[in-house]
Amino acid sequence: MSPVREHYNPLITKLLREHDCLPHDCIEERKCFQRRIIFLMNTIKLEEFETSFV
């Protein structure tokens, strides 16, 4: 696993757990968690992409 993934994976896992604990009718809160998770996943991909060219 890349260093950037090792750094962000615990945070993503925490967010996923919090998301899963929310009731299904809390749509806006769930979407907020989803956006944060996607942002972090994109950050990982971008950093891995950048380091692949170094």
Secondary structure as UniProt FT lines:
FT   HELIX           3..21
FT   TURN            24..25
FT   HELIX           27..52
//
